[in-house]
Amino acid sequence: HAMQGRVQRRKQLENDLKLAIEHDHLHMEYEPIVDLCSGELLSLEAHLCWNHPIHGCIESTEFNPIAEDCGLVSELTSWMLGTTCGQLRHWQHERGNVVPAALNINLTPKQFALPDLRRIASEALERSNLQPTCLQFEITESALADNMTDATRRIEQLRQFGARVAIDHFGVGLSSFTSLHRLPVDSLKIDRSMLADLQHSAQAASLIHGLAVIVRNLGISLVAVGIENADQLIALQGLGCDSAQGGYFGRPMIAESLGPFLRDPANRSYHTRGAAAFTLQWAERLAGPTIVDNTL
């Protein structure tokens, strides 16, 4: 019975997904990405969501494979880019320069491999009167696994187009420091699992600090994902991370809920106030059992 239920659910989602794309039953949620020094809102990561009338909220991890099996990858990508670019343009008209200059768009390996990805992006940008520089595409390491040479070529094409590219979920699976110099990317997003022992492990702190030094020398910015408290924030400031996202700054929210966040920059800066003056003595701190001193 359980197997039959799963088959019936998938069949229904297959039938409904095309209609959801055609009739705008999907929606985007936006998560703030914040500069760890200034508190500036650098970007918003766009998350694709589907509120199904029967099954409720369905994660993209479930319906993206269905889109791939049904041949809807191009249509889904076009809807996603069209919606996010249109929303950014609307915010710019409504809020002016308070709105961040960029949006981060997650691409599955199949979306990243689309032959017409640049065309889809160009059409979405043209309809919204935006420049490619407002887009940063996020790809996971699995998108690089099959053919590093081909993946590197695609990344270079996107950057020549004017967009930026980030590697997401670095620190799990196929992660390798030795391959970083081969990837012409702009940002590296370390997986939230790397932050789990950050406050209690000198080894975990050393790893992140070493990664920060490496990517800075390569001209790549380091983004921490999953910050939930001030202690993690203080530690990551000292470890050399450039920016971060997580529940401490704001969880993914629908466009309408983002208004107050965009209206008052002062409400955002308190998270990182004083960070520019914060200095961490690495030789002393990494030698101890913990890297966080709550008296700072």
TORBA-758670 format. One record per residue: x, y, z of N, C-alpha, C in turn. Coordinates in Angstrom, 2 decimals, always signed. Layout:
<pts>
X Y Z X Y Z X Y Z $
...
</pts>
This chain:
<pts>
+0.83 -1.21 +0.00 +0.00 +0.00 +0.00 +0.87 +1.26 +0.00 $
+1.96 +1.25 +0.76 +2.85 +2.41 +0.80 +3.46 +2.67 -0.57 $
+3.89 +1.59 -1.23 +4.48 +1.74 -2.56 +3.45 +2.26 -3.56 $
+2.24 +1.74 -3.48 +1.18 +2.20 -4.38 +0.89 +3.68 -4.15 $
+0.91 +4.10 -2.87 +0.69 +5.51 -2.57 +1.76 +6.41 -3.15 $
+3.01 +5.95 -3.08 +4.10 +6.75 -3.65 +3.99 +6.85 -5.16 $
+3.61 +5.75 -5.81 +3.45 +5.76 -7.26 +2.32 +6.70 -7.68 $
+1.22 +6.64 -6.96 +0.08 +7.51 -7.27 +0.42 +8.98 -7.05 $
+1.16 +9.25 -5.98 +1.57 +10.64 -5.70 +2.46 +11.16 -6.82 $
+3.44 +10.36 -7.22 +4.34 +10.80 -8.28 +3.59 +11.03 -9.59 $
+2.68 +10.13 -9.91 +1.91 +10.28 -11.15 +1.10 +11.56 -11.13 $
+0.50 +11.86 -10.00 -0.28 +13.09 -9.91 +0.62 +14.32 -10.04 $
+1.80 +14.27 -9.39 +2.71 +15.41 -9.48 +3.21 +15.60 -10.91 $
+3.43 +14.50 -11.62 +3.83 +14.61 -13.02 +2.77 +15.33 -13.84 $
+1.51 +14.96 -13.61 +0.41 +15.58 -14.36 +0.21 +17.03 -13.98 $
+0.46 +17.36 -12.71 +0.15 +18.70 -12.22 +1.29 +19.70 -12.42 $
+2.52 +19.22 -12.56 +3.66 +20.13 -12.62 +3.61 +21.03 -13.84 $
+3.29 +20.46 -14.99 +3.22 +21.28 -16.21 +2.17 +22.38 -16.06 $
+1.02 +22.03 -15.47 -0.02 +23.03 -15.23 +0.45 +24.07 -14.23 $
+1.20 +23.64 -13.23 +1.70 +24.58 -12.23 +2.63 +25.60 -12.86 $
+3.47 +25.16 -13.81 +4.37 +26.08 -14.51 +3.57 +27.04 -15.39 $
+2.61 +26.50 -16.11 +1.82 +27.31 -17.06 +0.95 +28.34 -16.35 $
+0.45 +28.00 -15.16 -0.51 +28.87 -14.47 +0.06 +29.54 -13.23 $
+1.39 +29.57 -13.12 +2.05 +30.28 -12.02 +1.62 +29.78 -10.64 $
+1.52 +28.48 -10.48 +1.20 +27.92 -9.17 +2.45 +27.68 -8.34 $
+3.60 +27.91 -8.93 +4.86 +27.86 -8.20 +5.13 +29.24 -7.60 $
+6.07 +29.32 -6.68 +6.47 +30.63 -6.18 +7.91 +30.57 -5.70 $
+8.49 +31.74 -5.51 +9.87 +31.84 -5.05 +9.88 +32.39 -3.62 $
+10.84 +31.90 -2.83 +11.13 +32.49 -1.53 +12.58 +32.97 -1.54 $
+12.85 +34.02 -0.77 +14.14 +34.70 -0.86 +14.82 +34.75 +0.51 $
+16.10 +34.34 +0.51 +16.88 +34.29 +1.75 +18.02 +35.31 +1.70 $
+18.15 +36.16 +2.72 +19.19 +37.21 +2.70 +20.60 +36.63 +2.80 $
+21.52 +37.23 +2.06 +22.95 +36.96 +2.17 +23.61 +38.27 +2.58 $
+24.33 +38.26 +3.70 +24.78 +39.49 +4.36 +26.30 +39.56 +4.43 $
+26.85 +40.74 +4.20 +28.28 +40.98 +4.35 +28.63 +40.91 +5.84 $
+29.62 +40.10 +6.19 +29.95 +39.89 +7.60 +30.74 +41.05 +8.21 $
+31.21 +41.96 +7.39 +31.94 +43.10 +7.92 +31.03 +44.31 +8.10 $
+30.29 +44.64 +7.05 +29.49 +45.88 +7.06 +28.03 +45.67 +7.44 $
+27.55 +44.44 +7.34 +26.12 +44.21 +7.56 +25.29 +44.49 +6.34 $
+25.92 +44.84 +5.22 +25.19 +45.16 +3.99 +24.50 +43.92 +3.44 $
+23.28 +44.10 +2.93 +22.56 +43.03 +2.26 +23.13 +42.89 +0.85 $
+23.89 +41.83 +0.63 +24.59 +41.67 -0.65 +23.71 +41.08 -1.73 $
+22.91 +40.09 -1.36 +22.14 +39.37 -2.35 +20.98 +38.66 -1.67 $
+20.12 +38.06 -2.49 +19.04 +37.23 -2.00 +19.09 +35.91 -2.75 $
+19.14 +34.81 -2.00 +19.11 +33.51 -2.66 +17.66 +33.11 -2.90 $
+17.34 +32.81 -4.15 +15.97 +32.47 -4.53 +15.75 +30.96 -4.42 $
+14.72 +30.55 -3.68 +14.37 +29.15 -3.51 +13.04 +28.88 -4.22 $
+13.02 +27.87 -5.07 +11.82 +27.51 -5.82 +10.92 +26.62 -4.96 $
+9.63 +26.97 -4.88 +8.68 +26.25 -4.02 +7.39 +25.96 -4.81 $
+6.69 +24.93 -4.34 +5.41 +24.55 -4.97 +4.41 +24.21 -3.88 $
+3.36 +25.01 -3.78 +2.27 +24.71 -2.87 +1.19 +23.96 -3.64 $
+1.22 +22.65 -3.54 +0.27 +21.81 -4.28 -1.09 +21.87 -3.59 $
-2.18 +21.96 -4.37 -3.51 +22.09 -3.75 -3.91 +20.89 -2.89 $
-3.31 +19.72 -3.14 -3.66 +18.52 -2.38 -2.54 +18.14 -1.41 $
-1.32 +18.14 -1.90 -0.19 +17.64 -1.11 +0.53 +18.73 -0.32 $
+0.10 +19.97 -0.46 +0.72 +21.05 +0.30 +2.09 +21.44 -0.26 $
+2.96 +21.91 +0.64 +4.27 +22.39 +0.23 +5.15 +21.21 -0.19 $
+5.66 +21.28 -1.43 +6.52 +20.23 -1.97 +7.89 +20.83 -2.22 $
+8.91 +20.19 -1.69 +10.27 +20.68 -1.83 +10.76 +20.50 -3.27 $
+11.64 +21.41 -3.68 +12.19 +21.32 -5.03 +13.00 +20.04 -5.23 $
+13.53 +19.49 -4.12 +14.28 +18.24 -4.23 +13.39 +17.09 -4.68 $
+12.06 +17.23 -4.50 +11.14 +16.20 -4.96 +10.66 +16.46 -6.38 $
+10.31 +17.72 -6.70 +9.74 +17.93 -8.03 +10.76 +18.24 -9.12 $
+11.99 +18.58 -8.76 +13.01 +18.77 -9.81 +13.29 +17.47 -10.57 $
+13.46 +16.32 -9.88 +13.64 +15.08 -10.63 +12.43 +14.74 -11.52 $
+11.23 +15.09 -11.06 +10.04 +14.85 -11.88 +10.09 +15.71 -13.14 $
+10.50 +16.97 -12.99 +10.64 +17.85 -14.15 +11.65 +17.28 -15.14 $
+12.72 +16.70 -14.63 +13.73 +16.11 -15.50 +13.18 +14.91 -16.25 $
+12.43 +14.05 -15.55 +11.87 +12.86 -16.19 +10.80 +13.21 -17.21 $
+10.10 +14.32 -16.99 +9.00 +14.71 -17.88 +9.43 +15.68 -18.98 $
+10.71 +16.01 -19.04 +11.18 +16.93 -20.07 +10.77 +18.37 -19.84 $
+10.64 +18.77 -18.57 +10.18 +20.13 -18.25 +11.30 +21.00 -17.68 $
+12.55 +20.57 -17.81 +13.65 +21.32 -17.20 +13.76 +22.72 -17.80 $
+13.68 +22.82 -19.11 +13.81 +24.13 -19.76 +12.66 +25.05 -19.36 $
+11.43 +24.51 -19.36 +10.26 +25.33 -18.99 +10.35 +25.79 -17.54 $
+10.79 +24.89 -16.65 +10.90 +25.24 -15.24 +11.98 +26.30 -15.03 $
+13.09 +26.17 -15.73 +14.17 +27.16 -15.63 +13.73 +28.51 -16.14 $
+13.00 +28.51 -17.26 +12.50 +29.77 -17.82 +11.54 +30.45 -16.86 $
+10.65 +29.67 -16.23 +9.71 +30.26 -15.27 +10.47 +30.84 -14.08 $
+11.44 +30.09 -13.58 +12.19 +30.51 -12.40 +12.95 +31.80 -12.66 $
+13.66 +31.88 -13.78 +14.44 +33.07 -14.08 +13.54 +34.25 -14.42 $
+12.46 +33.99 -15.14 +11.53 +35.07 -15.46 +10.90 +35.67 -14.22 $
+10.53 +34.82 -13.28 +9.89 +35.29 -12.05 +10.86 +36.06 -11.17 $
+12.06 +35.53 -10.98 +13.02 +36.20 -10.10 +13.49 +37.53 -10.69 $
+13.74 +37.56 -12.00 +14.16 +38.82 -12.62 +13.05 +39.85 -12.55 $
+11.82 +39.42 -12.80 +10.69 +40.35 -12.72 +10.51 +40.89 -11.30 $
+10.71 +40.03 -10.30 +10.58 +40.46 -8.91 +11.67 +41.46 -8.54 $
+12.91 +41.20 -8.98 +13.99 +42.12 -8.69 +13.72 +43.48 -9.31 $
+13.25 +43.49 -10.54 +12.94 +44.77 -11.19 +11.84 +45.51 -10.45 $
+10.83 +44.77 -9.98 +9.74 +45.38 -9.22 +10.28 +46.01 -7.93 $
+11.14 +45.27 -7.23 +11.73 +45.81 -6.00 +12.55 +47.06 -6.30 $
+13.29 +47.06 -7.39 +14.11 +48.23 -7.74 +13.24 +49.46 -7.97 $
+12.13 +49.29 -8.64 +11.21 +50.41 -8.87 +10.59 +50.88 -7.56 $
+10.31 +49.92 -6.68 +9.59 +50.23 -5.45 +10.50 +50.74 -4.34 $
+11.71 +50.16 -4.23 +12.59 +50.44 -3.10 +13.86 +51.20 -3.46 $
+14.17 +51.30 -4.75 +15.39 +52.00 -5.16 +16.64 +51.24 -4.80 $
+17.67 +51.97 -4.34 +18.97 +51.34 -4.10 +19.04 +50.57 -2.78 $
+17.93 +50.48 -2.03 +17.90 +49.64 -0.83 +17.94 +48.16 -1.21 $
+17.47 +47.85 -2.41 +17.41 +46.47 -2.88 +18.81 +45.99 -3.24 $
+19.18 +44.76 -2.89 +20.50 +44.24 -3.29 +20.62 +44.19 -4.80 $
+21.86 +44.25 -5.25 +22.10 +44.33 -6.69 +22.03 +42.98 -7.38 $
+21.92 +41.89 -6.62 +22.02 +40.57 -7.24 +21.04 +39.58 -6.61 $
+20.76 +38.54 -7.38 +19.98 +37.40 -6.92 +20.79 +36.14 -7.16 $
+20.76 +35.22 -6.20 +21.41 +33.93 -6.36 +20.38 +32.90 -6.80 $
+20.66 +32.24 -7.92 +19.73 +31.29 -8.51 +20.34 +29.89 -8.45 $
+19.66 +28.96 -7.79 +20.14 +27.58 -7.71 +19.83 +26.84 -9.00 $
+20.83 +26.15 -9.52 +20.66 +25.33 -10.72 +20.94 +23.87 -10.38 $
+20.06 +22.98 -10.80 +20.35 +21.56 -10.71 +21.38 +21.21 -11.78 $
+22.04 +20.05 -11.67 +22.97 +19.66 -12.73 +22.34 +19.66 -14.12 $
+21.07 +19.24 -14.23 +20.40 +19.23 -15.53 +20.16 +20.65 -16.04 $
+19.81 +21.57 -15.15 +19.62 +22.96 -15.57 +20.94 +23.58 -15.99 $
+21.98 +23.31 -15.22 +23.31 +23.83 -15.56 +23.77 +23.33 -16.92 $
+23.37 +22.11 -17.29 +23.80 +21.51 -18.56 +22.90 +21.89 -19.74 $
+21.85 +22.67 -19.51 +20.96 +23.05 -20.61 +21.74 +23.79 -21.71 $
+21.64 +23.34 -22.97 +22.34 +24.03 -24.06 +21.87 +25.48 -24.26 $
+20.60 +25.73 -23.90 +20.05 +27.08 -24.13 +19.90 +27.88 -22.84 $
+20.73 +27.57 -21.83 +20.63 +28.30 -20.56 +20.88 +29.79 -20.75 $
+21.89 +30.14 -21.53 +22.18 +31.56 -21.75 +21.02 +32.25 -22.44 $
+20.41 +31.59 -23.40 +19.27 +32.19 -24.10 +18.11 +32.42 -23.13 $
+17.82 +31.42 -22.30 +16.74 +31.55 -21.33 +17.02 +32.72 -20.38 $
+18.25 +32.81 -19.91 +18.62 +33.90 -19.01 +18.54 +35.25 -19.72 $
+18.99 +35.31 -20.96 +18.96 +36.56 -21.71 +17.55 +37.06 -21.91 $
+16.64 +36.14 -22.22 +15.24 +36.53 -22.44 +14.61 +37.04 -21.15 $
+14.90 +36.38 -20.03 +14.35 +36.82 -18.75 +14.88 +38.20 -18.37 $
+16.18 +38.42 -18.60 +16.78 +39.72 -18.28 +16.25 +40.81 -19.18 $
+16.08 +40.50 -20.45 +15.59 +41.50 -21.40 +14.17 +41.92 -21.07 $
+13.31 +40.96 -20.71 +11.93 +41.30 -20.34 +11.88 +42.20 -19.12 $
+12.86 +42.06 -18.23 +12.87 +42.84 -16.99 +13.79 +44.04 -17.05 $
+14.45 +44.22 -18.20 +15.38 +45.35 -18.39 +16.49 +45.33 -17.34 $
+17.08 +44.15 -17.14 +18.17 +43.98 -16.20 +19.43 +43.52 -16.92 $
+20.56 +43.67 -16.25 +21.84 +43.25 -16.80 +22.24 +41.88 -16.22 $
+23.04 +41.10 -16.94 +23.47 +39.79 -16.44 +24.21 +39.85 -15.11 $
+24.80 +40.99 -14.79 +25.55 +41.12 -13.54 +24.67 +40.96 -12.31 $
+23.36 +41.01 -12.47 +22.47 +40.87 -11.32 +22.22 +39.41 -10.97 $
+22.78 +38.49 -11.74 +22.56 +37.07 -11.50 +23.83 +36.37 -11.02 $
+23.68 +35.56 -9.99 +24.75 +34.64 -9.61 +24.16 +33.25 -9.56 $
+24.64 +32.37 -10.42 +24.14 +31.00 -10.47 +24.89 +30.14 -9.47 $
+24.14 +29.34 -8.72 +24.74 +28.42 -7.76 +24.62 +27.00 -8.29 $
+25.75 +26.31 -8.35 +25.76 +24.92 -8.79 +26.43 +24.08 -7.71 $
+26.01 +22.83 -7.61 +26.62 +21.93 -6.63 +27.79 +21.19 -7.26 $
+28.59 +20.57 -6.42 +29.76 +19.85 -6.92 +29.37 +18.67 -7.80 $
+28.16 +18.14 -7.63 +27.72 +17.04 -8.47 +27.59 +17.46 -9.92 $
+27.39 +18.76 -10.16 +27.32 +19.25 -11.54 +28.68 +19.24 -12.21 $
+29.74 +19.11 -11.42 +31.09 +19.11 -11.96 +31.66 +17.70 -12.09 $
+30.97 +16.73 -11.48 +31.58 +15.41 -11.29 +31.83 +14.66 -12.59 $
+30.87 +14.69 -13.51 +30.97 +13.84 -14.69 +32.06 +14.29 -15.65 $
+32.17 +15.61 -15.83 +33.13 +16.12 -16.81 +33.60 +17.50 -16.36 $
+34.71 +17.54 -15.66 +35.22 +18.80 -15.13 +35.55 +19.78 -16.26 $
+36.08 +19.29 -17.36 +36.44 +20.16 -18.48 +35.21 +20.83 -19.07 $
+34.16 +20.06 -19.30 +32.92 +20.61 -19.85 +32.27 +21.57 -18.87 $
+32.27 +21.21 -17.58 +31.68 +22.08 -16.57 +32.43 +23.41 -16.48 $
+33.75 +23.35 -16.56 +34.55 +24.57 -16.52 +34.24 +25.46 -17.70 $
+34.06 +24.84 -18.87 +33.71 +25.61 -20.07 +32.36 +26.31 -19.89 $
+31.39 +25.61 -19.33 +30.07 +26.19 -19.12 +30.13 +27.35 -18.11 $
+30.92 +27.16 -17.06 +31.09 +28.24 -16.09 +31.70 +29.47 -16.75 $
+32.72 +29.26 -17.55 +33.37 +30.38 -18.25 +32.39 +31.08 -19.18 $
+31.52 +30.33 -19.84 +30.52 +30.94 -20.72 +29.55 +31.81 -19.94 $
+29.12 +31.34 -18.79 +28.21 +32.13 -17.97 +28.88 +33.41 -17.48 $
+30.15 +33.32 -17.11 +30.87 +34.50 -16.64 +31.14 +35.47 -17.78 $
+31.43 +34.96 -18.98 +31.59 +35.83 -20.14 +30.29 +36.54 -20.48 $
+29.18 +35.86 -20.22 +27.85 +36.43 -20.42 +27.63 +37.61 -19.48 $
+28.31 +37.60 -18.34 +28.20 +38.68 -17.37 +27.68 +38.24 -16.01 $
+27.21 +36.99 -15.92 +26.73 +36.47 -14.64 +27.89 +35.97 -13.80 $
+27.63 +35.76 -12.52 +28.62 +35.17 -11.63 +28.21 +33.73 -11.30 $
+29.16 +32.98 -10.79 +28.91 +31.57 -10.50 +29.46 +31.23 -9.12 $
+28.69 +30.47 -8.36 +29.12 +30.02 -7.03 +29.01 +28.50 -6.95 $
+29.91 +27.89 -6.18 +29.83 +26.47 -5.87 +29.11 +26.34 -4.53 $
+28.00 +25.61 -4.52 +27.18 +25.47 -3.32 +27.50 +24.14 -2.63 $
+27.22 +24.08 -1.32 +27.40 +22.88 -0.50 +28.83 +22.36 -0.53 $
+29.80 +23.27 -0.56 +31.18 +22.81 -0.52 +31.47 +22.27 +0.88 $
+32.15 +21.14 +0.92 +32.47 +20.53 +2.20 +31.83 +19.18 +2.39 $
+31.03 +18.76 +1.40 +30.43 +17.42 +1.46 +30.68 +16.71 +0.14 $
+30.56 +15.42 +0.14 +30.62 +14.66 -1.09 +31.96 +14.73 -1.78 $
+32.00 +15.42 -2.91 +33.17 +15.39 -3.79 +34.15 +16.52 -3.52 $
+34.01 +17.22 -2.41 +34.83 +18.40 -2.14 +36.32 +18.07 -2.22 $
+37.07 +18.97 -2.84 +38.51 +18.79 -2.92 +39.18 +20.14 -3.05 $
+40.08 +20.44 -2.11 +40.82 +21.69 -2.18 +41.66 +21.76 -3.46 $
+42.11 +20.60 -3.92 +43.04 +20.59 -5.05 +42.38 +20.99 -6.36 $
+41.05 +20.93 -6.42 +40.36 +21.28 -7.67 +39.95 +22.74 -7.73 $
+40.10 +23.47 -6.62 +39.60 +24.84 -6.59 +40.26 +25.73 -7.63 $
+41.56 +25.57 -7.83 +42.26 +26.45 -8.77 +41.82 +26.23 -10.21 $
+41.11 +25.13 -10.47 +40.66 +24.83 -11.82 +39.29 +25.42 -12.12 $
+38.62 +25.90 -11.10 +37.25 +26.37 -11.27 +37.19 +27.89 -11.32 $
+36.76 +28.46 -12.43 +36.70 +29.92 -12.56 +35.43 +30.49 -11.93 $
+35.26 +30.27 -10.62 +34.04 +30.69 -9.94 +34.30 +31.96 -9.12 $
+33.21 +32.59 -8.71 +33.29 +33.84 -7.95 +33.15 +33.62 -6.45 $
+32.36 +32.60 -6.07 +32.09 +32.38 -4.65 +32.09 +30.89 -4.34 $
+32.38 +30.61 -3.07 +32.34 +29.24 -2.55 +31.46 +29.27 -1.31 $
+30.44 +28.44 -1.28 +29.53 +28.40 -0.15 +29.78 +27.11 +0.64 $
+30.28 +27.27 +1.85 +30.59 +26.10 +2.66 +29.31 +25.55 +3.27 $
+29.19 +24.25 +3.24 +27.98 +23.59 +3.71 +27.79 +23.80 +5.21 $
+26.53 +23.86 +5.62 +26.20 +24.10 +7.03 +26.76 +23.02 +7.95 $
+27.00 +21.83 +7.41 +27.56 +20.76 +8.24 +28.95 +21.10 +8.75 $
+29.67 +21.97 +8.04 +31.01 +22.36 +8.47 +30.97 +23.30 +9.66 $
+29.80 +23.85 +9.97 +29.68 +24.77 +11.10 +29.26 +24.05 +12.39 $
+28.93 +22.75 +12.28 +28.34 +22.04 +13.41 +29.23 +22.08 +14.66 $
+30.53 +21.89 +14.50 +31.44 +21.85 +15.65 +32.30 +23.11 +15.76 $
+31.90 +24.14 +15.04 +32.74 +25.33 +14.95 +33.06 +25.94 +16.30 $
+32.11 +25.98 +17.21 +32.29 +26.67 +18.49 +33.07 +25.83 +19.51 $
+33.30 +24.57 +19.21 +33.94 +23.70 +20.20 +35.13 +22.94 +19.66 $
+35.48 +23.15 +18.41 +36.54 +22.36 +17.79 +37.56 +23.26 +17.10 $
+38.79 +23.21 +17.61 +39.87 +23.97 +16.95 +40.15 +23.41 +15.57 $
+39.94 +22.11 +15.38 +40.17 +21.50 +14.07 +39.18 +22.02 +13.03 $
+37.90 +22.11 +13.43 +36.89 +22.62 +12.50 +37.18 +24.08 +12.15 $
+37.59 +24.86 +13.15 +37.93 +26.27 +12.91 +39.14 +26.39 +12.00 $
+40.14 +25.55 +12.22 +41.34 +25.59 +11.40 +41.02 +25.28 +9.94 $
+40.12 +24.32 +9.75 +39.74 +23.94 +8.39 +39.09 +25.10 +7.65 $
+38.15 +25.77 +8.31 +37.47 +26.89 +7.68 +38.44 +28.05 +7.44 $
+39.30 +28.31 +8.43 +40.27 +29.39 +8.27 +41.22 +29.10 +7.11 $
+41.69 +27.85 +7.01 +42.57 +27.48 +5.91 +41.89 +27.64 +4.57 $
+40.62 +27.25 +4.51 +39.85 +27.40 +3.27 +39.69 +28.87 +2.91 $
+39.45 +29.71 +3.93 +39.30 +31.15 +3.68 +40.57 +31.74 +3.09 $
+41.72 +31.33 +3.60 +43.00 +31.83 +3.08 +43.20 +31.39 +1.64 $
+42.92 +30.12 +1.37 +43.10 +29.58 +0.02 +42.24 +30.31 -1.00 $
+40.94 +30.42 -0.71 +40.05 +31.01 -1.71 +40.31 +32.51 -1.88 $
+40.72 +33.19 -0.80 +41.04 +34.61 -0.95 +42.21 +34.80 -1.90 $
+43.21 +33.93 -1.79 +44.35 +34.01 -2.70 +43.97 +33.69 -4.14 $
+42.87 +32.96 -4.31 +42.38 +32.63 -5.65 +41.38 +33.66 -6.17 $
+41.10 +34.67 -5.36 +40.15 +35.70 -5.77 +38.70 +35.26 -5.65 $
+38.44 +34.30 -4.76 +37.09 +33.77 -4.57 +36.58 +34.19 -3.20 $
+35.31 +34.59 -3.11 +34.74 +34.96 -1.82 +34.17 +33.72 -1.14 $
+34.20 +33.73 +0.20 +33.75 +32.59 +0.99 +32.46 +32.95 +1.72 $
+31.44 +32.13 +1.51 +30.12 +32.37 +2.11 +29.79 +31.21 +3.05 $
+29.41 +31.53 +4.28 +29.00 +30.51 +5.25 +27.48 +30.38 +5.22 $
+27.01 +29.15 +5.18 +25.57 +28.88 +5.11 +25.11 +28.23 +6.41 $
+24.02 +28.74 +6.97 +23.43 +28.10 +8.15 +23.78 +28.74 +9.47 $
+24.12 +30.04 +9.49 +24.40 +30.72 +10.76 +23.11 +30.88 +11.55 $
+23.13 +30.39 +12.80 +21.93 +30.43 +13.62 +22.07 +31.26 +14.88 $
+23.30 +31.66 +15.25 +23.46 +32.41 +16.49 +24.66 +33.35 +16.40 $
+24.76 +34.24 +17.39 +25.79 +35.26 +17.40 +27.19 +34.66 +17.59 $
+27.30 +33.57 +18.33 +28.60 +32.95 +18.54 +29.20 +32.46 +17.22 $
+28.37 +31.84 +16.40 +28.84 +31.41 +15.08 +29.26 +32.61 +14.25 $
+28.49 +33.67 +14.34 +28.80 +34.89 +13.58 +30.17 +35.43 +13.96 $
+30.42 +35.57 +15.26 +31.69 +36.12 +15.73 +32.85 +35.24 +15.29 $
+32.67 +33.93 +15.41 +33.73 +33.01 +15.02 +34.03 +33.13 +13.53 $
+33.00 +33.18 +12.71 +33.20 +33.23 +11.26 +33.78 +34.56 +10.80 $
+33.45 +35.63 +11.51 +34.09 +36.91 +11.21 +35.60 +36.80 +11.37 $
+36.00 +36.20 +12.47 +37.42 +36.05 +12.71 +38.09 +35.04 +11.82 $
+37.35 +34.02 +11.41 +37.91 +32.98 +10.56 +38.14 +33.44 +9.13 $
+37.55 +34.57 +8.75 +37.82 +35.12 +7.43 +36.73 +34.94 +6.40 $
+35.52 +34.53 +6.82 +34.42 +34.44 +5.87 +33.99 +35.83 +5.44 $
+33.63 +35.96 +4.19 +33.25 +37.26 +3.65 +31.78 +37.58 +3.90 $
+30.92 +36.59 +3.76 +29.49 +36.82 +3.92 +28.83 +35.55 +4.43 $
+27.54 +35.66 +4.76 +26.86 +34.51 +5.36 +25.36 +34.64 +5.19 $
+24.70 +33.50 +5.41 +23.25 +33.46 +5.42 +22.81 +32.42 +6.43 $
+21.55 +32.51 +6.84 +21.03 +31.58 +7.83 +19.94 +32.21 +8.65 $
+19.38 +31.44 +9.57 +18.26 +31.93 +10.37 +18.59 +33.14 +11.20 $
+19.85 +33.36 +11.54 +20.24 +34.52 +12.35 +19.97 +35.82 +11.60 $
+20.06 +35.78 +10.28 +19.82 +36.98 +9.46 +18.40 +37.01 +8.91 $
+17.84 +35.87 +8.64 +16.50 +35.82 +8.07 +16.32 +34.54 +7.26 $
+15.23 +33.84 +7.52 +14.96 +32.61 +6.80 +14.30 +32.94 +5.45 $
+14.25 +31.98 +4.53 +13.59 +32.24 +3.24 +12.17 +32.75 +3.45 $
+11.80 +33.78 +2.71 +10.48 +34.38 +2.86 +9.93 +34.75 +1.50 $
+8.60 +34.79 +1.40 +7.97 +35.18 +0.15 +8.23 +36.66 -0.10 $
+8.04 +37.08 -1.34 +8.38 +38.45 -1.74 +7.67 +39.48 -0.88 $
+6.40 +39.23 -0.56 +5.63 +40.21 +0.21 +6.18 +40.39 +1.62 $
+6.71 +39.32 +2.20 +7.24 +39.39 +3.56 +8.61 +40.04 +3.62 $
+9.24 +40.20 +2.47 +10.58 +40.75 +2.45 +10.58 +42.28 +2.55 $
+9.40 +42.89 +2.36 +9.31 +44.35 +2.36 +9.93 +45.02 +3.57 $
+9.53 +44.65 +4.82 +10.12 +45.28 +6.00 +11.63 +45.10 +6.08 $
+12.11 +43.96 +5.66 +13.55 +43.70 +5.68 +14.28 +44.66 +4.75 $
+13.68 +44.94 +3.60 +14.31 +45.84 +2.63 +14.15 +47.30 +3.01 $
+13.06 +47.63 +3.72 +12.78 +49.03 +4.01 +13.75 +49.64 +5.00 $
+14.21 +48.87 +5.97 +14.99 +49.44 +7.07 +16.34 +48.74 +7.19 $
+17.37 +49.26 +6.52 +18.69 +48.64 +6.62 +19.23 +48.59 +8.04 $
+18.77 +49.50 +8.92 +19.26 +49.52 +10.30 +18.90 +48.23 +11.03 $
+17.78 +47.63 +10.66 +17.36 +46.39 +11.31 +18.28 +45.23 +10.96 $
+19.02 +45.37 +9.85 +19.91 +44.29 +9.44 +21.31 +44.47 +10.01 $
+21.76 +45.71 +10.15 +23.16 +45.94 +10.47 +23.50 +45.56 +11.91 $
+22.52 +45.46 +12.81 +22.86 +45.15 +14.20 +23.51 +43.78 +14.32 $
+23.22 +42.90 +13.39 +23.80 +41.56 +13.45 +25.32 +41.60 +13.35 $
+25.85 +42.55 +12.60 +27.29 +42.55 +12.32 +27.98 +43.82 +12.81 $
+27.30 +44.61 +13.61 +27.88 +45.86 +14.09 +29.15 +45.56 +14.89 $
+30.19 +46.30 +14.61 +31.45 +46.12 +15.29 +32.35 +45.08 +14.68 $
+31.88 +44.43 +13.63 +32.67 +43.36 +13.03 +33.96 +43.86 +12.42 $
+33.93 +45.07 +11.87 +35.13 +45.59 +11.21 +36.27 +45.76 +12.20 $
+35.93 +46.00 +13.48 +36.97 +46.20 +14.49 +37.35 +44.91 +15.21 $
+36.65 +43.84 +14.89 +36.88 +42.59 +15.59 +38.17 +41.92 +15.10 $
+39.06 +41.60 +16.01 +40.33 +40.96 +15.66 +40.51 +39.69 +16.47 $
+40.94 +38.64 +15.81 +41.12 +37.37 +16.49 +42.58 +36.94 +16.37 $
+43.21 +36.63 +17.51 +44.60 +36.19 +17.51 +44.64 +34.68 +17.31 $
+44.97 +34.27 +16.09 +44.84 +32.87 +15.73 +45.78 +31.95 +16.50 $
+46.96 +32.36 +16.72 +47.90 +31.47 +17.40 +47.39 +31.08 +18.78 $
+46.74 +32.03 +19.47 +46.24 +31.75 +20.81 +44.92 +31.00 +20.77 $
+43.99 +31.48 +19.94 +42.63 +30.96 +19.97 +42.53 +29.53 +19.48 $
+43.25 +29.20 +18.41 +43.16 +27.85 +17.85 +43.88 +26.83 +18.72 $
+44.72 +27.30 +19.63 +45.42 +26.37 +20.53 +44.52 +25.91 +21.67 $
+43.44 +26.66 +21.93 +42.56 +26.32 +23.03 +41.46 +25.37 +22.62 $
+40.62 +24.94 +23.60 +39.56 +23.97 +23.32 +38.38 +24.57 +22.59 $
+38.25 +25.90 +22.57 +37.13 +26.54 +21.90 +37.62 +27.80 +21.23 $
+36.90 +28.22 +20.18 +37.35 +29.43 +19.48 +36.47 +30.63 +19.78 $
+35.47 +30.44 +20.64 +34.55 +31.52 +20.92 +34.66 +31.95 +22.36 $
+34.83 +33.24 +22.59 +34.84 +33.81 +23.94 +33.66 +34.74 +24.04 $
+32.63 +34.39 +24.79 +31.42 +35.19 +24.86 +31.62 +36.52 +25.55 $
+32.79 +36.75 +26.13 +33.03 +38.04 +26.78 +33.50 +39.07 +25.78 $
+33.80 +38.68 +24.54 +34.28 +39.65 +23.55 +33.21 +40.65 +23.21 $
</pts>
